[in-house]
Amino acid sequence: MIYDEITTESVFNEISKTNPPFLAKDHIFVYNQIDSTNTESKRLIQKTELLTDNIGNLTDEGKLIHKTLIAANEQTAGHGRLGRNFYSPSKTGIYFSLIYVPKNSNSTFDPQRFTVTAAVGVCRAIKKLFDKNAKIKWVNDIYLEDKKVCGILTEGVTNKNGKIEAAIIGIGINILLNENLPQELKSKVGGIVTSTKDESIRAKLVSSTIKEIISSLDDNENIITEYRNLSLIKGKLVTVTPLIGNAKSFEAQVIDITDDAGLLVELINGEKQILHSGEVTLHYSDNLGKLS
């Protein structure tokens, strides 16, 4: 059990160890319990008019919203991809969202860019704080020892003119394994460690992760090679479940990850496809060197 309850002060204390701090204190909002940090982020944005002007520069309202962090010890209505519930109990994890308004947001919004950056950022933070090598299951899940320890959900937010102006990057991390997990999650979900005596571990993990993400986005870092190298499923046999249309699930071998974060797979008949959406399930028990 984690006994620290993160606060705005504890998070900013970790952030301010970087000089200058990469987030302003008035851009940090921490709750003991909330419905969803992504939902709260949307509520904040909905109170504004326009975050960018007609040439893509931040407005005064945009400056107040850009790089805002919402964090919570517990979520009561956390959600992931496809509207699925994201189990977010207190005492074992940390849940947070970053609002990021891209420079020149008049350009095409690419949610994969933010998801990929966040996934690598989480892996870097886990390595730094726990000295553990996390892996990424395409496209947005982080695994340790074959168990999911983190989920990421990126959502674009449109302004009153219908243009996507901001990204909300939602992240939920299981620091410890929760003993009261729902039965359907017990074989799939894990924790980074089995115990911790660090009374500021949540604040450190939030700070380290957000620092990595903001630094990569601000510098427009080409992070796809690192994302590719951290892949859990490259070279593995998976079941692909399409999310569009009525197509049936199929088996394929993962060949690579493309420069735009697509999944290059080879089907049983030798045909190659690049996937930009869909669910993949890894076959732990019978992974093969190649399909046969």
Backbone bond lengths (Angstrom), bond angles and torsions (degrees), N, CA, C in turn:
res aa  C-N    CA-C-N  psi(-1)  N-CA   C-N-CA  omega(-1)  CA-C   N-CA-C  phi
1 M - - - 1.456 - - 1.525 110.00 -
2 I 1.330 116.73 139.93 1.456 121.78 177.11 1.525 107.69 -97.79
3 Y 1.299 116.17 124.65 1.450 119.51 -173.87 1.522 113.33 -97.33
4 D 1.318 117.00 -8.58 1.456 117.84 178.56 1.518 109.90 -80.14
5 E 1.303 116.35 136.73 1.456 122.28 172.23 1.520 105.84 -106.37
6 I 1.308 117.46 115.02 1.462 118.27 -176.89 1.520 110.28 -68.41
7 T 1.302 115.35 147.97 1.455 123.43 177.75 1.519 108.16 -132.58
8 T 1.318 115.64 169.18 1.458 119.25 175.05 1.523 110.27 -57.76
9 E 1.330 115.91 -40.13 1.462 120.41 -179.66 1.524 111.98 -62.97
10 S 1.340 116.44 -45.37 1.469 118.91 -176.44 1.525 111.45 -68.00
11 V 1.331 117.07 -37.26 1.461 119.83 177.99 1.525 110.43 -68.30
12 F 1.338 116.46 -45.83 1.470 118.76 -179.46 1.517 111.22 -66.27
13 N 1.317 117.78 -31.52 1.463 120.76 177.08 1.527 110.77 -59.81
14 E 1.352 116.76 -40.80 1.462 120.37 177.55 1.525 111.16 -71.68
15 I 1.324 115.81 -42.00 1.462 120.32 -179.48 1.524 111.44 -63.67
16 S 1.339 116.56 -37.49 1.465 120.49 -175.82 1.525 112.90 -74.10
17 K 1.346 117.02 -5.06 1.460 119.48 174.33 1.526 110.94 -70.51
18 T 1.335 115.62 -15.94 1.462 120.99 171.11 1.517 107.75 -92.16
19 N 1.325 117.38 128.26 1.458 120.52 -176.72 1.531 109.90 -113.36
20 P 1.353 116.86 115.89 1.463 127.18 -0.65 1.521 111.13 -78.88
21 P 1.343 118.24 161.95 1.472 120.62 177.93 1.522 110.49 -59.33
22 F 1.338 116.20 142.00 1.465 119.76 -177.31 1.526 112.09 -86.59
23 L 1.332 117.29 -3.77 1.462 122.24 172.24 1.525 108.70 -137.08
24 A 1.323 116.16 140.11 1.461 120.04 175.20 1.529 109.34 -77.99
25 K 1.321 116.24 147.55 1.463 120.29 -177.58 1.526 111.62 -60.72
26 D 1.341 116.67 -35.42 1.466 118.79 -179.50 1.524 112.68 -77.51
27 H 1.336 117.34 3.91 1.461 122.15 173.17 1.524 111.21 -105.24
28 I 1.324 117.62 11.78 1.460 122.55 -178.66 1.525 109.42 -117.35
29 F 1.335 115.87 123.90 1.462 121.69 179.20 1.528 108.11 -127.27
30 V 1.320 116.49 120.13 1.458 120.89 -176.30 1.528 109.14 -121.93
31 Y 1.326 115.42 134.04 1.466 122.44 -178.97 1.524 109.92 -123.16
32 N 1.314 115.48 146.08 1.457 118.57 172.99 1.518 109.48 -70.14
33 Q 1.333 115.91 -44.14 1.466 121.28 178.29 1.516 108.74 -142.28
34 I 1.327 116.24 140.53 1.459 121.54 179.61 1.517 108.17 -150.78
35 D 1.325 117.20 161.34 1.462 118.65 177.48 1.529 109.80 -66.53
36 S 1.323 116.53 -54.04 1.465 121.13 -179.68 1.519 108.85 -160.68
37 T 1.316 117.30 132.69 1.467 119.48 178.83 1.527 111.30 -67.28
38 N 1.328 118.07 -32.58 1.464 120.09 175.51 1.524 110.96 -66.51
39 T 1.340 115.93 -41.94 1.469 119.94 179.28 1.521 110.90 -64.14
40 E 1.325 117.47 -41.15 1.468 120.67 177.36 1.522 110.43 -64.65
41 S 1.319 117.80 -36.76 1.458 120.91 176.64 1.525 110.75 -61.17
42 K 1.315 116.49 -42.38 1.464 120.44 177.56 1.524 111.07 -63.04
43 R 1.342 116.04 -40.02 1.467 118.76 179.23 1.527 111.27 -61.93
44 L 1.322 116.70 -39.53 1.461 119.91 177.64 1.521 111.07 -63.01
45 I 1.336 116.35 -45.20 1.462 120.39 -178.18 1.529 110.98 -66.23
46 Q 1.327 116.78 -35.74 1.461 120.49 -178.50 1.530 113.06 -65.47
47 K 1.317 116.73 -17.62 1.466 120.45 178.35 1.524 111.55 -80.19
48 T 1.323 116.96 -8.01 1.460 121.26 -177.31 1.523 110.88 -99.36
49 E 1.322 115.13 168.83 1.459 121.00 175.68 1.534 109.69 -96.48
50 L 1.324 116.09 -78.13 1.463 121.11 179.40 1.525 109.06 -126.08
51 L 1.321 116.31 134.51 1.459 120.81 179.87 1.527 112.11 -90.26
52 T 1.333 116.28 -24.09 1.466 120.80 178.58 1.529 109.14 -132.80
53 D 1.328 114.94 155.10 1.459 119.27 177.96 1.521 110.13 -88.88
54 N 1.326 116.70 -172.29 1.463 119.42 -172.81 1.524 114.27 -72.57
55 I 1.337 117.92 -6.59 1.467 119.65 174.15 1.530 111.56 -113.08
56 G 1.325 115.86 10.47 1.459 119.93 172.46 1.511 116.16 92.43
57 N 1.337 118.37 4.73 1.461 120.46 177.89 1.524 110.69 -84.63
58 L 1.321 116.57 152.45 1.453 120.77 179.55 1.519 111.00 -65.97
59 T 1.343 116.25 134.47 1.451 121.43 169.83 1.531 108.44 -80.38
60 D 1.341 117.01 176.99 1.463 119.88 176.65 1.529 110.56 -60.70
61 E 1.331 116.43 -39.29 1.474 119.65 176.67 1.517 110.79 -66.92
62 G 1.326 115.97 -37.78 1.450 119.93 178.62 1.516 112.32 -62.41
63 K 1.339 116.24 -38.19 1.458 120.49 178.67 1.527 111.69 -65.16
64 L 1.326 116.12 -29.66 1.467 120.12 178.83 1.529 112.22 -77.21
65 I 1.329 116.74 -23.61 1.465 121.65 -176.49 1.523 112.54 -97.83
66 H 1.328 116.67 -37.10 1.472 121.92 -176.41 1.524 110.88 -56.61
67 K 1.326 115.88 133.24 1.468 122.99 -179.03 1.530 111.81 59.86
68 T 1.315 115.02 46.98 1.461 120.30 172.58 1.517 109.09 -98.03
69 L 1.326 115.31 136.39 1.464 122.20 -179.14 1.518 110.07 -111.86
70 I 1.332 115.96 128.10 1.468 123.14 173.29 1.521 106.80 -115.76
71 A 1.332 117.93 123.93 1.462 120.88 -178.76 1.514 110.10 -133.92
72 A 1.334 116.03 155.99 1.461 120.45 -178.78 1.520 110.52 -150.92
73 N 1.311 114.87 149.29 1.463 121.17 173.43 1.520 111.43 -74.59
74 E 1.339 115.79 -25.89 1.469 120.41 -176.51 1.520 109.62 -153.35
75 Q 1.350 116.08 143.04 1.461 121.93 172.71 1.530 108.94 -116.83
76 T 1.318 116.04 139.40 1.458 119.79 177.59 1.521 112.46 -98.61
77 A 1.326 116.74 -15.16 1.468 120.48 179.71 1.522 110.14 -142.46
78 G 1.330 115.97 45.00 1.457 119.85 176.87 1.516 110.26 -64.66
79 H 1.336 116.43 147.08 1.464 119.56 -179.10 1.520 110.01 -142.64
80 G 1.321 114.50 154.60 1.452 121.33 179.22 1.509 111.04 -120.42
81 R 1.331 116.50 -155.09 1.462 120.54 179.33 1.517 110.53 -60.57
82 L 1.338 115.50 148.38 1.459 123.67 176.34 1.513 112.03 61.81
83 G 1.350 117.09 21.66 1.451 121.02 177.67 1.514 114.48 74.49
84 R 1.317 117.74 11.18 1.461 120.31 -179.59 1.522 110.80 -67.79
85 N 1.319 116.22 147.96 1.453 120.61 176.46 1.526 109.98 -66.85
86 F 1.340 116.29 142.70 1.461 120.85 174.76 1.529 106.62 -117.54
87 Y 1.320 115.47 109.69 1.461 121.78 -176.58 1.526 109.44 -63.78
88 S 1.344 116.88 120.18 1.464 121.03 -169.24 1.527 111.19 -135.02
89 P 1.329 118.48 65.09 1.470 120.46 -176.51 1.517 112.74 -76.62
90 S 1.325 115.78 162.51 1.460 120.78 175.05 1.525 109.58 -77.70
91 K 1.314 116.01 166.04 1.470 124.69 171.77 1.524 116.00 75.53
92 T 1.337 118.82 -10.27 1.465 118.20 -178.11 1.526 114.24 -127.87
93 G 1.325 118.04 -13.23 1.458 119.67 -176.48 1.513 112.88 -144.18
94 I 1.327 114.68 -175.25 1.453 121.07 175.10 1.530 108.50 -142.07
95 Y 1.328 115.50 142.92 1.458 121.40 -171.65 1.527 107.64 -133.45
96 F 1.333 116.23 128.63 1.463 117.99 -174.81 1.519 111.03 -155.80
97 S 1.327 114.75 157.97 1.467 122.11 179.41 1.515 109.38 -135.13
98 L 1.313 115.48 143.45 1.456 122.59 175.67 1.525 108.82 -116.13
99 I 1.326 115.70 128.13 1.463 120.82 172.45 1.522 107.68 -92.84
100 Y 1.318 115.47 124.50 1.467 120.19 -178.43 1.524 108.59 -131.13
101 V 1.337 115.65 124.54 1.462 121.29 177.80 1.524 107.71 -103.89
102 P 1.321 118.08 107.70 1.475 120.78 -174.51 1.524 112.15 -63.41
103 K 1.324 115.51 147.65 1.450 119.98 171.28 1.518 108.37 -63.15
104 N 1.318 115.40 141.36 1.467 120.85 179.48 1.524 109.98 52.81
105 S 1.345 115.70 56.02 1.462 119.94 -177.45 1.518 112.69 -68.45
106 N 1.349 116.87 3.10 1.464 119.15 173.57 1.526 111.55 -71.28
107 S 1.348 116.23 -18.11 1.459 119.48 178.52 1.521 109.99 -74.34
108 T 1.325 116.87 168.53 1.461 121.72 -176.99 1.536 110.87 -62.26
109 F 1.323 115.73 130.23 1.462 120.90 179.98 1.524 109.44 -76.60
110 D 1.319 116.58 128.70 1.458 122.18 -177.60 1.526 109.40 -121.08
111 P 1.339 118.02 95.31 1.470 119.77 -178.27 1.516 113.41 -62.28
112 Q 1.353 117.17 -28.46 1.462 119.94 179.61 1.527 111.40 -61.48
113 R 1.322 116.50 -35.35 1.467 120.17 179.96 1.529 110.15 -58.00
114 F 1.319 116.43 -43.56 1.462 120.13 -176.92 1.536 111.12 -74.16
115 T 1.326 116.31 -38.70 1.462 119.59 178.92 1.522 111.25 -65.46
116 V 1.322 116.66 -44.62 1.461 121.40 179.39 1.532 110.27 -62.04
117 T 1.318 116.33 -45.68 1.466 120.75 179.62 1.522 111.08 -62.03
118 A 1.332 116.69 -42.48 1.463 120.37 179.87 1.520 111.15 -65.35
119 A 1.339 117.16 -41.45 1.463 120.78 -179.02 1.527 111.14 -61.48
120 V 1.320 116.26 -45.31 1.464 119.77 177.97 1.525 110.35 -66.14
121 G 1.335 116.85 -38.93 1.459 120.38 178.83 1.514 112.74 -60.58
122 V 1.330 116.59 -41.56 1.468 120.85 177.74 1.525 110.16 -63.46
123 C 1.328 116.91 -45.74 1.472 120.35 179.67 1.520 111.72 -61.01
124 R 1.327 116.33 -41.02 1.468 119.85 178.32 1.531 110.83 -63.16
125 A 1.333 116.22 -43.02 1.467 120.01 -178.68 1.521 111.31 -65.98
126 I 1.326 117.25 -40.37 1.471 120.50 177.98 1.524 110.66 -63.28
127 K 1.317 116.77 -40.86 1.469 120.64 177.99 1.524 110.33 -63.80
128 K 1.318 116.68 -43.62 1.463 121.45 -177.10 1.519 111.88 -65.86
129 L 1.333 117.25 -43.86 1.468 120.73 -173.08 1.516 113.54 -89.18
130 F 1.338 117.23 -31.78 1.467 120.40 -173.49 1.524 113.31 -119.17
131 D 1.330 116.77 -6.10 1.464 122.30 -177.51 1.528 111.58 55.24
132 K 1.329 115.32 43.57 1.461 120.93 177.92 1.522 108.96 -123.34
133 N 1.329 115.09 145.37 1.461 121.29 -176.39 1.524 110.73 -97.61
134 A 1.313 115.49 94.88 1.459 120.66 178.10 1.521 110.22 -78.32
135 K 1.329 115.71 157.75 1.457 122.52 178.74 1.524 109.79 -125.59
136 I 1.334 115.16 159.14 1.462 120.84 -177.63 1.517 109.96 -109.53
137 K 1.325 115.99 124.12 1.470 120.50 170.35 1.522 107.33 -94.48
138 W 1.324 114.62 114.86 1.468 120.72 -175.82 1.526 109.89 -46.79
139 V 1.295 118.93 131.84 1.452 123.20 2.65 1.526 111.81 -109.79
140 N 1.335 117.50 -14.30 1.463 118.44 -165.73 1.524 115.67 -138.19
141 D 1.319 118.94 18.13 1.463 121.07 -179.50 1.526 110.34 -115.31
142 I 1.320 115.86 142.24 1.458 122.10 179.46 1.526 108.59 -110.34
143 Y 1.336 115.50 132.11 1.464 121.43 -175.49 1.525 111.49 -122.98
144 L 1.324 114.68 146.85 1.452 123.73 168.86 1.519 107.85 -133.57
145 E 1.311 116.29 127.79 1.461 121.39 178.49 1.536 111.81 50.60
146 D 1.324 114.68 47.04 1.470 123.20 175.05 1.519 113.97 66.57
147 K 1.327 118.04 16.82 1.460 121.82 177.51 1.525 109.63 -125.41
148 K 1.319 115.52 140.71 1.460 120.11 179.29 1.528 110.18 -73.28
149 V 1.332 115.83 127.57 1.461 120.29 178.32 1.530 112.17 -117.80
150 C 1.327 116.99 -6.83 1.465 119.49 -178.10 1.521 110.26 -157.16
151 G 1.323 114.75 141.65 1.455 121.65 172.69 1.520 109.76 -124.16
152 I 1.325 116.37 147.87 1.466 122.19 -177.98 1.526 108.83 -128.43
153 L 1.314 116.50 135.54 1.462 121.22 176.44 1.524 108.96 -133.13
154 T 1.337 115.58 115.63 1.465 121.20 176.93 1.523 109.03 -101.05
155 E 1.326 115.90 130.48 1.470 121.16 179.18 1.522 109.12 -128.82
156 G 1.320 116.03 136.05 1.456 120.91 174.56 1.522 109.96 -91.48
157 V 1.327 116.16 144.64 1.466 121.19 -178.45 1.517 108.97 -119.94
158 T 1.317 115.90 128.29 1.466 121.09 -179.06 1.523 111.10 -93.48
159 N 1.331 115.54 152.82 1.459 120.00 175.00 1.526 109.78 -91.35
160 K 1.316 116.75 -173.92 1.470 120.75 -176.27 1.523 112.54 -65.50
161 N 1.341 116.46 -16.03 1.461 120.75 178.29 1.523 112.57 -94.08
162 G 1.328 115.87 2.98 1.454 119.92 177.44 1.512 114.92 84.95
163 K 1.336 117.27 7.56 1.465 120.70 179.85 1.534 109.85 -94.06
164 I 1.330 116.79 135.92 1.462 119.97 176.10 1.524 108.56 -73.90
165 E 1.330 115.30 117.84 1.464 120.53 -176.32 1.520 113.58 -107.55
166 A 1.333 116.32 -30.63 1.465 118.72 -171.51 1.525 110.91 -134.95
167 A 1.322 114.35 152.05 1.460 121.18 172.20 1.516 108.85 -107.85
168 I 1.323 115.76 138.03 1.455 121.53 170.41 1.523 106.49 -110.66
169 I 1.318 115.86 118.04 1.465 121.32 -179.71 1.519 107.41 -104.63
170 G 1.322 116.40 106.27 1.458 121.63 -179.27 1.521 110.98 -98.07
171 I 1.333 116.24 133.85 1.461 121.74 -175.96 1.526 109.69 -135.01
172 G 1.318 116.38 131.22 1.458 121.36 173.48 1.514 109.06 -124.98
173 I 1.335 116.98 125.05 1.466 121.46 -176.01 1.525 110.25 -122.22
174 N 1.335 115.70 129.56 1.460 121.11 173.88 1.526 108.42 -89.10
175 I 1.316 116.78 105.71 1.464 119.66 178.09 1.526 109.59 -75.80
176 L 1.316 115.93 -45.71 1.464 122.11 176.38 1.518 109.41 -115.66
177 L 1.319 116.98 153.70 1.457 120.93 173.22 1.522 108.71 -73.62
178 N 1.323 116.55 127.61 1.457 121.05 179.00 1.519 109.98 -84.28
179 E 1.320 117.28 124.06 1.461 121.50 -176.98 1.525 112.58 -71.34
180 N 1.323 116.19 -16.10 1.465 120.04 -177.98 1.522 112.73 -103.42
181 L 1.327 115.63 27.14 1.465 119.32 178.00 1.520 111.26 -58.26
182 P 1.332 117.53 144.18 1.460 119.49 170.94 1.522 110.57 -55.98
183 Q 1.313 117.51 148.15 1.459 122.37 -174.11 1.519 112.34 -55.21
184 E 1.332 117.16 -38.15 1.462 120.17 -175.71 1.532 112.53 -71.71
185 L 1.342 117.99 -11.25 1.453 121.08 -179.15 1.523 113.72 -102.89
186 K 1.324 117.50 -12.75 1.462 120.42 -170.99 1.517 113.87 -62.48
187 S 1.311 117.98 -31.78 1.468 120.18 -179.46 1.521 112.22 -87.57
188 K 1.333 117.53 -6.34 1.455 120.66 -173.05 1.521 114.15 -114.20
189 V 1.324 117.24 -26.26 1.467 121.68 -169.59 1.519 110.84 -110.15
190 G 1.323 116.39 138.84 1.456 121.41 178.68 1.511 111.22 -131.21
191 G 1.328 115.50 -167.59 1.455 122.34 176.49 1.519 109.56 -133.37
192 I 1.326 116.85 161.94 1.466 119.92 -179.18 1.520 110.63 -70.39
193 V 1.330 116.42 -41.60 1.464 121.29 -179.82 1.526 109.30 -134.47
194 T 1.321 116.60 165.84 1.466 120.96 177.98 1.518 112.05 -90.36
195 S 1.333 116.95 -21.67 1.459 120.92 177.39 1.526 108.53 -161.85
196 T 1.320 115.89 160.35 1.456 120.71 176.89 1.525 109.58 -153.36
197 K 1.321 115.45 141.15 1.463 121.48 175.61 1.523 111.66 -106.90
198 D 1.327 115.33 2.07 1.466 120.46 -179.45 1.523 109.11 -75.95
199 E 1.313 117.23 112.32 1.460 121.42 -174.31 1.528 113.25 -76.86
200 S 1.320 116.89 -4.11 1.467 118.52 178.03 1.525 111.22 -124.72
201 I 1.330 116.86 25.34 1.459 119.99 -173.26 1.524 112.34 -64.22
202 R 1.339 118.05 -36.57 1.468 118.48 179.83 1.521 110.89 -64.69
203 A 1.343 115.71 -47.57 1.470 119.83 -179.65 1.521 110.64 -61.07
204 K 1.323 116.98 -39.85 1.468 120.42 179.11 1.521 111.28 -64.81
205 L 1.327 117.03 -41.15 1.455 120.57 -177.35 1.528 110.96 -69.34
206 V 1.321 116.95 -42.12 1.462 120.22 176.55 1.522 109.88 -61.56
207 S 1.324 116.54 -50.11 1.458 121.10 -177.76 1.526 111.75 -59.83
208 S 1.326 116.95 -47.49 1.463 120.62 -177.46 1.523 111.44 -64.14
209 T 1.342 116.65 -42.03 1.466 120.51 -179.48 1.525 111.57 -66.09
210 I 1.333 116.50 -47.49 1.459 120.52 -178.50 1.525 110.90 -64.44
211 K 1.327 116.54 -37.91 1.464 119.93 177.82 1.527 110.73 -59.79
212 E 1.336 116.58 -44.96 1.464 120.33 179.66 1.526 111.21 -62.46
213 I 1.324 116.37 -43.70 1.463 120.58 -176.79 1.525 110.84 -66.40
214 I 1.328 116.69 -49.14 1.460 120.53 -177.85 1.524 110.80 -62.99
215 S 1.316 117.01 -43.31 1.461 120.43 179.64 1.521 111.13 -59.77
216 S 1.332 116.81 -44.13 1.468 120.54 -179.40 1.520 111.50 -66.21
217 L 1.329 117.15 -42.40 1.469 120.79 -178.68 1.526 110.88 -69.55
218 D 1.327 116.84 -44.40 1.469 119.86 -179.70 1.526 111.52 -61.61
219 D 1.320 115.82 -38.27 1.475 120.37 -177.85 1.527 112.72 -87.38
220 N 1.358 115.73 -0.32 1.465 120.19 -176.65 1.529 110.42 51.62
221 E 1.327 115.48 43.82 1.464 121.65 -176.13 1.526 111.22 -64.65
222 N 1.301 115.90 135.11 1.464 120.67 174.08 1.529 107.80 -80.94
223 I 1.312 115.32 99.92 1.460 120.81 -167.95 1.521 112.92 -105.68
224 I 1.340 116.46 0.69 1.463 119.82 -171.21 1.535 112.36 -65.95
225 T 1.329 118.20 -32.69 1.469 119.32 179.11 1.522 110.60 -63.99
226 E 1.318 116.72 -42.44 1.466 120.44 177.94 1.527 110.42 -66.44
227 Y 1.318 116.66 -40.89 1.465 120.86 176.98 1.529 109.99 -59.29
228 R 1.319 116.29 -44.29 1.468 121.78 179.79 1.532 110.33 -62.61
229 N 1.322 116.96 -43.13 1.463 120.71 -178.34 1.528 112.77 -68.87
230 L 1.317 116.87 -22.11 1.467 121.77 -179.93 1.531 112.06 -91.15
231 S 1.323 117.17 3.72 1.462 120.59 -175.61 1.526 112.35 -63.64
232 L 1.317 115.63 132.62 1.458 122.28 175.45 1.520 111.60 -80.42
233 I 1.327 116.99 -23.96 1.465 119.54 -167.76 1.526 114.34 -113.15
234 K 1.317 118.37 -1.10 1.469 119.91 179.62 1.528 109.90 -61.41
235 G 1.331 115.41 127.06 1.455 120.96 -178.45 1.515 114.72 83.90
236 K 1.341 116.74 0.97 1.464 120.83 -174.92 1.530 112.15 -102.79
237 L 1.325 114.63 159.90 1.456 122.30 175.02 1.525 108.71 -85.32
238 V 1.326 115.70 130.20 1.465 120.67 -179.01 1.524 110.08 -134.62
239 T 1.315 114.23 161.56 1.460 121.00 166.90 1.516 107.36 -103.65
240 V 1.323 116.15 127.19 1.459 122.04 -179.88 1.523 108.90 -103.03
241 T 1.326 115.78 127.42 1.461 121.36 176.29 1.517 108.74 -112.88
242 P 1.347 118.11 106.51 1.471 120.48 -179.67 1.524 110.85 -61.93
243 L 1.332 115.98 147.91 1.457 121.57 179.50 1.524 112.09 -105.00
244 I 1.322 116.66 -8.61 1.461 121.66 -177.79 1.521 109.10 -114.96
245 G 1.320 115.93 132.93 1.450 120.40 178.37 1.517 112.27 75.47
246 N 1.326 115.58 -162.32 1.461 121.46 -176.63 1.526 112.57 -110.09
247 A 1.326 116.15 22.19 1.464 119.69 -178.48 1.524 110.62 -63.68
248 K 1.325 115.42 145.38 1.453 121.47 -178.95 1.522 110.72 -83.34
249 S 1.326 115.76 158.00 1.460 121.22 174.83 1.523 110.13 -64.32
250 F 1.325 116.68 152.67 1.457 120.43 179.19 1.528 109.84 -148.36
251 E 1.334 114.58 157.12 1.460 120.01 177.63 1.519 109.88 -92.32
252 A 1.323 115.47 146.91 1.459 120.63 179.27 1.525 108.74 -158.41
253 Q 1.315 114.93 159.89 1.453 120.62 173.66 1.523 108.17 -103.16
254 V 1.323 116.16 133.29 1.457 120.71 179.32 1.523 108.89 -77.78
255 I 1.322 115.63 121.66 1.459 121.51 -178.29 1.521 111.06 -92.59
256 D 1.333 115.79 -44.95 1.460 119.06 -175.23 1.529 108.96 -168.53
257 I 1.317 115.02 176.86 1.459 122.85 171.07 1.518 106.78 -117.60
258 T 1.324 116.32 128.77 1.463 121.18 -174.99 1.528 110.73 -77.11
259 D 1.321 115.50 170.94 1.467 120.13 -177.32 1.529 112.64 -65.22
260 D 1.330 117.40 -21.51 1.462 119.72 176.71 1.530 111.25 -103.12
261 A 1.344 116.03 24.46 1.469 124.04 173.83 1.521 113.60 69.47
262 G 1.329 117.60 20.08 1.455 120.12 171.08 1.523 110.14 -77.26
263 L 1.317 116.16 159.57 1.466 121.21 -179.86 1.523 108.66 -103.65
264 L 1.339 116.36 114.31 1.461 121.71 177.87 1.523 108.36 -87.81
265 V 1.345 116.05 118.63 1.462 120.71 -178.09 1.521 110.31 -126.45
266 E 1.331 115.08 156.70 1.459 121.86 175.07 1.518 108.68 -115.89
267 L 1.335 116.10 125.42 1.455 121.16 -179.99 1.525 110.54 -79.90
268 I 1.320 115.99 171.42 1.460 121.40 -178.59 1.527 111.31 -59.20
269 N 1.358 116.60 -33.89 1.467 119.81 -178.77 1.530 113.12 -82.63
270 G 1.341 116.77 5.22 1.453 120.38 178.39 1.521 114.17 92.25
271 E 1.316 116.95 -9.69 1.462 120.51 179.03 1.529 109.75 -68.59
272 K 1.332 115.85 141.32 1.464 121.00 176.88 1.522 110.04 -106.31
273 Q 1.330 115.32 141.45 1.455 121.46 178.13 1.526 109.24 -135.77
274 I 1.337 115.36 151.13 1.462 120.80 172.41 1.515 107.56 -110.74
275 L 1.322 115.81 122.26 1.457 122.15 -178.11 1.523 110.23 -101.48
276 H 1.322 115.76 135.62 1.463 120.43 174.89 1.524 111.13 -117.24
277 S 1.302 117.02 -0.95 1.462 121.98 173.72 1.514 107.57 -154.02
278 G 1.307 115.73 166.90 1.454 120.03 179.76 1.518 111.14 124.27
279 E 1.328 114.91 163.92 1.452 121.99 176.49 1.523 108.88 -105.20
280 V 1.322 117.08 137.23 1.464 120.49 176.48 1.525 109.58 -118.92
281 T 1.327 114.91 136.49 1.462 121.84 177.52 1.518 108.15 -117.91
282 L 1.316 115.74 126.46 1.456 120.83 -177.54 1.518 110.63 -85.52
283 H 1.338 116.77 137.47 1.457 122.52 178.13 1.530 108.83 -93.56
284 Y 1.311 116.94 92.59 1.467 119.40 -176.87 1.527 112.43 -68.48
285 S 1.312 116.49 -34.37 1.466 119.73 -171.09 1.526 113.77 -79.72
286 D 1.335 116.92 -25.89 1.468 117.21 -173.92 1.517 112.98 -136.40
287 N 1.352 117.15 38.37 1.452 117.66 177.75 1.518 111.04 -67.12
288 L 1.312 114.61 137.07 1.454 121.53 -174.14 1.520 110.17 -113.54
289 G 1.309 116.18 159.40 1.458 119.51 175.08 1.521 110.45 -63.97
290 K 1.337 116.57 -35.85 1.461 121.31 175.08 1.527 107.21 -155.78
291 L 1.312 115.37 162.80 1.459 119.76 178.91 1.518 110.10 -68.83
292 S 1.320 115.40 147.80 1.459 119.48 177.17 1.518 109.16 -136.99
